[in-house]
Amino acid sequence: MSNPLLSLLNIELPIIQSPMVGVSTPRLAAAVSNAGGLGSIGIGASSVEQARVMLRETAALTDKPFNVNLFCHRPAVHDPVRESQWLDVLAPFFSEFDAPPPTALREIYTSFVEDPDMLHMLQEEKPAVVSFHFGLPSQPAIDALKGAGIVLLCSVTSLAEARMAEGAGVDVLVAQGYEAGGHRGVFDPRQDSEMGTFALVRVLSAGCRLPIIAAGGIMDGAGINAVMQLGASAAQLGTAFILCPESCANGAYREALKGPRAHQTQVTRVISGRPARGMVNRNFTSLEAGAVALPDYPFTYDANKALNAAANAKGKTDFAVQWAGQGAPLAREMPAAALVKWLAAPVQS
C-alpha cells in the first residue's frame, strides 16, 4: 500500500513504533524499521553523547529510516518551597522503606528548547526523522533540522496545538488521544482538552492540511484500519511493543502488562509533574498532591525515581513507573518483526 505520508517517511507500512523512553531500544527501533514500519528511539532522557551512541547503534542495525524523539517541555523553574513541601508529602513512604528522602531535587532532563549541543549533534548525525513531544523547539532549531533534510513530526493533543505545529513548519502531526500510555504530549499541562483519539483525528482532518499519525489505544490491525478510515495516514503504537523481547521493559513491567492490572490504567500528574497514563499501583492510589503544589517537571519525576529506588531496594515494585495505554489488555508477546507483520496483515488485505 502507499500514501503520501509513507512516501515522505520512506516506509512501506503505516505503522510507527512509539519512542517510549525507558522501553524502546536501538534493537526494537531497528527491528520495526527493517519490517517496513518506522522504528523510534527516545533521547529526551539522554545526554548528547548517550543520544549519539543510540543513534549510531540503531543505524548500525538498519539501513531504513527511524525516528528520534525529543522532549520540548518548558524548562523547569526551581522552587525550593514547592520541592520541600512535596518531599515532606513523600517522607512517610520513604520511611516505609527505611530510606531517607532526597535533600534536594534535580532537573534530570534537559529540554531540547535550551539544548544547542543536542541540535548540533542531530545536524551532524542527520537521522531521517525527528519528532517533538511536549511542544515545539525554537523556530531556528526547526529551520536548522529541516535544512539538514530531516522530516519533522510533532505530538499534538488539540487543534490549537496542531495549528501551532503547522505554522512552525513541521511536516506531520502525531494526534495523541487521551487513551495513549505514557506522558501526554500537551504543550501546556494546565490546558488539556483530553480528547480521545478518534475525535482528535477527525477534528485535525477537518482543520489541518498536514498528514496525521493517530496515537492512543491502537493495538491491532483493526485499530489501524479504523483511524485510517477517519483520516489518519498511519498509526503510532507504543503499548503494543512493550512485550517484544527487543524492548528493555523489566520483568515486573512485563508481568503486570500480562495480568489484571493491564485493565486498570489512569492518568496522573504526581509521578512526574506532567499528566501521564500508566497501570495503577501506589503511585496512583497512595500519592495525592492535595493542597500541595507539585514541583515542575522533571523535578517531581526525580522524587518519584528516588522513591521507586527505595522500594526496589526492599524488593517492592509498589511505586514502579509502568506506562501503558487503555488498549493494554490486548498486548501480545512476540518479536517486533512478527508483531509488525501481524499488525499489517489486516491493513494490507
VOSERO-294694 format. One record per atom (N, C-alpha, C, CB): x, y, z. Coordinates in steps of 0.05 Angstrom, whole numbers, plus 5000, padded with zeros to 4 digits. Glycine has a CB too. Layout:
N
XYZ;...
This chain:
349
501749765000;500050005000;501850255000;498150005024;500550474993;502150724992;500350964997;503550754965;501451165010;500151425012;502351635015;498151435037;501651895012;503752095013;505552095038;502552365010;504352025061;505952015085;508051795084;504151965110;507251555074;509251345072;511551415053;507851085062;510851565032;512951655013;514751855027;511651774988;513552035043;515152245057;517052115077;513252435072;516051915091;517751775111;519451555100;515951655133;518951485074;520351275060;520151005075;523351345058;517650945082;517050685095;514850545079;516150725125;514550285085;512650115070;509950095083;513849845065;509850105109;507450045124;506650285142;507749795142;504150335146;503250555162;503350505192;500350635154;505550405201;505950315229;508450455240;506250005231;507950615261;510150755274;510350655303;509751065273;512650575311;513050485339;513750735356;515350275341;512250775377;512551005395;515351005407;510451005416;516551245412;519251255422;519651135450;520151535423;517851185469;517851055496;520551055509;516850775493;521451285519;523951295535;523751095558;524451585546;525850945562;525850735583;524850465574;524250835606;523750455550;522750195539;523950135512;519650195538;523850335494;524850295467;527950275468;523950525448;528950135449;531850085446;532650105417;532649815459;535250135411;536050115383;535249855370;539050145382;535249635385;534449375373;531549375366;534949155393;529849495383;526949505377;526449685353;525449595402;527649925353;527150105331;528049985305;528650375337;530449865305;531449745280;529749515270;534349655284;528749355289;527049135281;524449225268;526348955305;523249435278;520849545267;521449665239;519549755286;523549825238;524249945212;524849735191;526650135215;526349525199;527049315180;524549165170;529049115193;522449165187;520049025180;518149195163;518548935205;518949445157;517349615140;515949835153;515449445126;516049855179;514850075194;516950285200;513549985219;516250465218;518150675227;518750625256;517050955222;521150525262;522050495290;522850755302;524350295291;522850775328;523451025342;525150975366;520851165349;526851165372;528351175397;527751445411;531351125393;527651435437;527251685452;529851775465;525051655473;530652025460;533152115472;532752345491;535052205449;530252395499;529652615517;530952585544;526752635520;531552345553;532852305579;535852255576;531552065593;536952305553;539752235547;541452485545;539952075522;543952455552;545952665546;546452665516;548552625562;547852865507;548452885478;550052645469;549953145472;552052565485;553652335476;552252075479;556252325493;550552045499;548851805501;546951785477;547251805527;545852015469;544052025446;545551945421;542752295444;547952055418;549451995393;550051685392;552152145393;550651565414;551151275414;548651125406;552151185442;546351205417;543851075410;543251105380;541551195426;543651335369;543151375340;544951195324;543651665332;547551185331;549351025316;548850725319;552251085323;548050645343;547350355347;544950285330;546750305377;542950455328;540650405312;541350395282;538450615317;542950585274;543750605246;545450365238;545350855240;546850245257;548450005251;546749755247;550549955273;544249765257;542449535256;540449555233;541049505282;540249785221;538349815199;539250035180;535549885209;538749995154;539250195134;536650345126;540650075109;534550295142;531950415137;531650665155;529650215142;529750835149;529351075166;528350995194;527251265152;529051155213;527951135240;527651405252;529850955258;526051425273;525151675285;526751715311;522151675291;527551965316;528952045341;527252255355;531852155335;526352185379;524452355394;525852535415;522352185406;524852785416;525952975435;523853095453;527253205419;524553155478;522753295496;523053595493;523353205526;520853735489;520854025485;519154165506;519854095457;519354065531;517854185553;518954455560;517853995577;517154615572;518054875583;520154815604;515655035594;522554935603;524654885623;523554935651;527055065618;524454755669;523454765697;524455015711;524254515712;522855115729;523555335747;523955215775;521455565747;526355255785;526955155812;525355305833;530055175818;523955165850;522255285871;522755125897;519255285863;524555225913;525255075938;522955015956;527355225953;520955195957;518655155975;516954925965;516955415976;516254935939;514554715928;516054445930;513754775899;518554455924;520054205924;520354085953;522854245913;520754265972;520954176000;518254066010;521854406018;516054206002;513454116010;512753835998;511254316002;513553795973;512953535961;514653315974;513453545931;517053375980;518753175994;517653106021;521653275996;516353306035;515053256060;512753066057;514153526073;511253096035;508952916029;510052636025;507453016004;512252606012;513352346005;514952216029;515152365981;515652376049;517452276070;516352016084;517752486091;513751996090;512851746103;513251496085;509951776110;513051536059;513451306041;516351216040;512451376013;518151416041;521051346043;521551206069;522751606040;520351296091;520751166117;519750886117;519251326139;517650836102;516550556100;518650366089;514050556082;520450476072;522550306060;525250356073;522750356030;525250476097;527650526113;529750686097;528950266122;528750886082;530551056066;529951346071;530250986036;531951516071;531451806074;530651926047;533951946085;528852116047;528152256022;530552416013;525652426025;530652485988;532752665978;532652925993;532452715947;534953055995;535053316008;534553535988;537853366021;534753475962;534153665941;533453515916;536653855935;532053645897;531253515872;532753635849;528153555868;533153465829;534853545806;533053565781;537053345801;533953735762;532653755736;533953535719;532954045724;532853295719;534253065708;534153055678;533052815719;532353205665;532253205636;532553495626;529553085626;534253525606;534553795594;532653815570;537553835585;531054025570;529254065548;530754135523;527154285555;529854035500;531154095475;530954395468;529853935452;529054535480;528754815474;531154985484;526254925487;532754865501;535155005510;537654825510;534755115539;537854665488;540054475486;541354495458;539054185491;542854705453;544154745427;546054515420;545555005426;547254395440;549154175434;547653935422;550654085459;545253885432;543653665420;542853725391;541053615437;542153975386;541554055359;543954015341;540654355359;546254095350;548654065334;549253775328;551054195348;548753595348;549253315344;547353205322;548853155370;544753285323;542853195304;543553295276;540053285312;544553535274;545353635248;547753475237;546153935250;549453375254;551653205246;550752925238;553753195268;549052805254;548252525250;546052505229;547352405276;544452705226;542352715205;540552465205;543552745178;539152405227;537152195226;534952265206;535852135254;533652075195;531552125174;529252275186;530651865162;528452215211;526152335223;526752425252;523752135223;525652655259;525852755287;523052825295;527852995289;522352755320;519652825330;519852985356;517952575334;517853155361;517853325385;515453235403;517553615377;515953235429;513953175449;513953395469;514452895462;511653465480;511153675500;511153955488;513253655521;511353985462;511354255450;513354265426;512154455470;514154515421;515854565398;518454695407;514454745377;520654645394;523154795399;522955065386;525654645390;525155215387;525255485375;525055455345;527755635383;524155675332;523955675303;526655635290;522655935293;528755755300;531355705288;532155405289;533555865301;531455265311;532154985313;530554825293;531554885341;527954885290;526354755269;527454795242;523354855271;528155045236;529255115209;531854965204;529655415207;533554945225;536054805222;535754515217;537854845248;533854385230;533354095226;532154055198;531453985247;530354225189;529254205162;531454255142;526954405158;533254435148;535454495130;537354255126;536954735139;537354085147;539053835146;537653615131;539853745174;535153665121;533753465106;532153265124;535553315089;531653345149;530353165167;527353215167;531453205196;525753005166;522853025167;522053065196;521452765155;520253255202;519553325229;516753245236;519953625233;516353105259;513753035270;513353185296;513552725274;510853235303;510353365329;507853245341;510053665326;507953155366;505553055380;503853295387;506352905406;501253265381;499253475388;496853335400;498453645363;495453485418;493153375432;490653545427;493653355461;490853755410;488553925405;488954065378;488154135427;486854185368;487054335343;488854585346;484254425333;488754715369;490454945374;493354875372;489855075401;494154645385;496954565383;497654485355;497454325402;495854345341;496354265313;496954515296;494054105302;495454715299;495854955283;498455095290;493555155287;499255085315;501955195322;504155035309;502255185353;503854765309;505954595296;505954645266;505354305303;503654665254;503454715226;504654985218;500454705217;504155185234;505255445229;508355455232;504055645247;509355275249;512255275254;513755125232;512855145281;512254975215;513554845193;514154555196;516054985187;512954425216;513354135218;511953995195;512254025245;512653745190;511653605166;509253425172;513853445154;509053325197;507053125203;506053175232;508152835200;503453135236;502253155263;501852875274;499653305262;502652835299;502052585314;499752655332;504652475329;497352565325;494952625341;494752435364;492452605323;495552525388;495652355412;493052375428;498152425429;491452165427;489052165442;489452105472;487151955431;487352155487;487552125516;487951835525;485052235529;487351645506;487751365512;490651275514;486351195491;492451445503;495251365500;496651315526;496751575484;498451125527;500151085550;502451285551;501250805550;503651305575;505851495578;505051785580;507751465554;506951955576;506352245580;504652365558;508952395582;502752525567;501152685548;503052875534;498852825563;502752915508;504453105494;503453385495;504653015465;501553445512;500253705514;502453925518;498253715537;502154145503;504154355504;504154485532;503654565482;501754545542;501454675568;499754485585;500254955566;500854345605;499354155620;496954275635;501154005639;496854535637;494654665651;492254685632;495454945661;492654635606;490554655586;490354405570;491054905568;489254205581;489053945568;486053885560;490153715585;485553875535;482753815525;481953535530;482553885496;483853345534;483353065540;481652935518;481853035567;482153015493;480652895471;481552615465;481053065446;479652445459;480252165451;481452165423;477851995453;482651935416;484051915390;482151955367;485351635388;479851825366;478051845344;477152125339;475651665347;476252255360;475252535358;477552715349;474052635384;479852685360;482152855353;482952825324;484552795371;483052575314;483752535286;481752665268;483852225280;479152645274;477052775257;477353075258;474252685267;477753185281;478053485284;480453585268;478253565313;482653445271;485053525257;484853485226;487553375267;483453275219;483053225190;481453455177;481552955186;479553555193;477853775182;479254045184;475253785197;481154075203;482254345208;485054385200;481954405235;486454175190;489354205184;489854075156;491054065206;492154165145;492854055118;495053845120;493754285100;496353815143;498553635145;497653345148;500353715168;499253145140;498552865145;498552815175;500452675131;496852615183;496452555211;497152275217;493452605219;498652235239;499151975251;497451955276;502251935257;495651755278;493951725301;495451575323;491351595294;495151655348;496451515370;494551505394;499051655378;494451275407;492851255431;490851035430;491451505436;491250815444;489450585445;489450405422;486750695449;491250435403;491350275379;493150035384;492350435354;492149795381;493649555388;493649335367;492549445413;492149375345;491949165325;491249285298;489848955333;491149105278;490549195251;487849325248;490748975232;485849225263;483249345262;483249635272;481249185280;484849685293;485149965302;486550135282;486649965328;488550035269;489950185248;488050255226;492450025238;486550055217;484650105195;482550315204;483149845188;481650305229;479650485238;480650775237;478850415267;483050825247;483951105247;484651205219;486451135265;485351015202;485851105174;483251165160;487350885159;481051025167;478451095156;477551365165;476450885165;478551455189;477751705200;479451945190;477851695230;481551885175;483152095164;486152085170;482152355173;486951905187;489851875192;491151735168;490351725218;493751785165;495251655144;496951425155;497151845130;497151405182;498651195195;497851195224;501751235192;498850985239;498250965267;500850935282;496350725273;500951055306;503251015324;502450845347;504451295334;503950635352;503250445374;505650425393;502650165363;505050445419;507150415439;506750175457;507150665456;504550165471;504049945489;504149675475;501249975502;503449665450;503449415434;506249295432;502349465406;508349465435;511049375431;512549315458;512649575415;511349365480;512749335506;513549055511;510949435529;511848865504;512548575509;514448455489;509948415509;515248605469;517148495450;519848445464;517648695426;521248225457;523748175470;525848385466;524847905461;525448555445;527448765438;527049005456;527148845409;524849035470;524549255489;526149215514;521449305495;526549425529;528049385554;526249405579;530249595556;523649355575;521849335598;522749115616;518949295589;522749165643;523648955661;521448745666;524549085688;522248545681;520448315686;517848395700;521848105702;518048565720;515648645734;513648795716;516348815758;514748965699;513149115680;511748925661;514949315664;513248735650;512048545632;509848375645;514248355621;510348285669;508348115683;505848285689;509548005709;506148535696;503848705701;502148735676;504748975712;503548765654;502148815628;500648555619;504048895607;501548325629;500148075622;498047995642;502247855619;497648155663;495848085684;493448275686;497248085711;491948255708;489548415711;489948715712;488048335736;492348805720;492849095722;492849225695;495449145736;493149075674;493049185647;490349305641;493748975626;488249215656;485549315652;485149575668;483549105660;487049655684;486749895701;488950095695;486749815730;488450285677;490350495672;488950765679;491350495642;490550945688;489551215695;491751425688;488851235725;490851675687;492651895683;493152035709;491552095662;495652095715;496352235740;498652435734;497252045762;498852645750;501052835749;503152785770;499953115750;502452635791;504152615815;506652465810;502652495837;506852305789;509352155784;511552335774;508851925764;510852505755;512952665742;512452965743;513152585713;510053055749;509453335747;507953405722;511953495749;507653215704;506053245679;504153015677;507953275654;501853045664;499952825662;501052595645;497352925651;500652355655;501652115641;499951885650;504652065647;499451695631;497751465636;499451215641;495851415613;498751065662;500150815668;498350625682;502650875684;499450385687;497950185702;497850265732;499149895699;495550235744;495050335771;496650175791;492050335778;498150315808;499450205831;499450425853;502450095825;501250415872;501150605894;501850885884;502950525916;503150915862;503551185850;500851325846;505051165824;498851165840;496151275834;494351275859;494851115812;494651075876;492751045898;493751165925;492150755902;496351205928;497451305953;498451595952;499651125962;499351675928;500551935926;498352135917;502851945906;497952335933;496052545926;497352815931;493352515941;497352985912;498453255916;496753415935;498753405889;494053385933;492353535950;492753835949;492753445979;493153955972;493554245973;496354325966;492754356000;498154135963;500954195957;501354215927;502853975969;502554435919;503154465890;505554295883;503654765884;505354145861;507553985852;509854145842;506553785831;512254055846;514554185833;514354155803;517254055842;515854315788;515854305759;516854035750;517454525747;515853945726;517153725712;519853815703;515353625688;522053655706;522153385717;523053365746;523953225700;522853585762;523653565790;521953355804;523353835804;519253355799;517453165811;518252875804;514553215803;519152845779;519952575769;522452475784;520452585739;524252655790;526652585805;525952475832;528552825808;523952595845;523052495871;521852215869;520952685883;520252175848;518951915845;521051695839;516851925823;523051765822;525051565816;526651485842;527051685795;527051685859;528351615885;526651435902;529051875900;524051495902;522151325918;522051045907;519351455918;521951015881;521850755868;524450605874;521450775838;526750745874;529250615880;529250505909;531650805876;528150665927;527950575955;526250325958;526850805973;523950325943;522250095944;523549845932;519550155929;524949895909;526349665896;528449545914;527649765870;529749705930;531849605948;530649415969;533249835962;528049435973;526649255992;525049035976;524749406010;525649015950;524248815934;521448875927;524348555949;520649125928;517949205923;517749365897;516749375946;515549335883;515049485858;512649665861;514749295834;511949735886;509549895892;509550155877;509449945922;511850275873;512050545861;513450535833;513450735879;513550305821;514750275794;513050435774;514949985786;514450565756;513050705734;512650515711;514750955725;510150445706;509450255686;507350375667;508349985699;508350535648;506550675630;505150475612;508150885613;502650525606;501050355588;498550505580;500450075601;497650455556;495150575546;492750405552;495350625517;490450515544;487950375551;487550115536;485550555545;489150075514;489049825500;490849605511;489749865471;491949655535;493949475546;493049175548;494549565574;490549115553;489848825555;490148685528;486948805563;490548825507;490848705480;493748655473;489548875459;495648715491;498448685485;499148395479;500148785508;500848345459;501748085452;504748055455;500948015422;505647825463;508447775468;509647635443;508947605494;511047775427;512347665403;514547845394;510247615381;516447745378;518647915368;517448145352;520547755350;518848365351;517848615338;517248565309;519848835341;518948425294;518448385266;515848225261;520848245253;515448025278;513047865276;510548025283;513247615294;510848205303;508648375311;507848565288;509348535336;509848685275;509348865253;507848715231;511948995242;508748475225;507548315204;504648255211;509048055199;504148185237;501448125246;499648375245;501448015275;500748605253;499248855252;498548925224;500849075265;500348875205;499948965178;498048795162;502648975164;497648555170;496048365154;493248475148;495848105167;491748565168;489048665162;489148935147;487548705188;491249085150;491549345137;491949305107;493749515149;493449095100;494149055072;492048895057;496848905071;490248765073;488248595059;486048755047;487048395080;
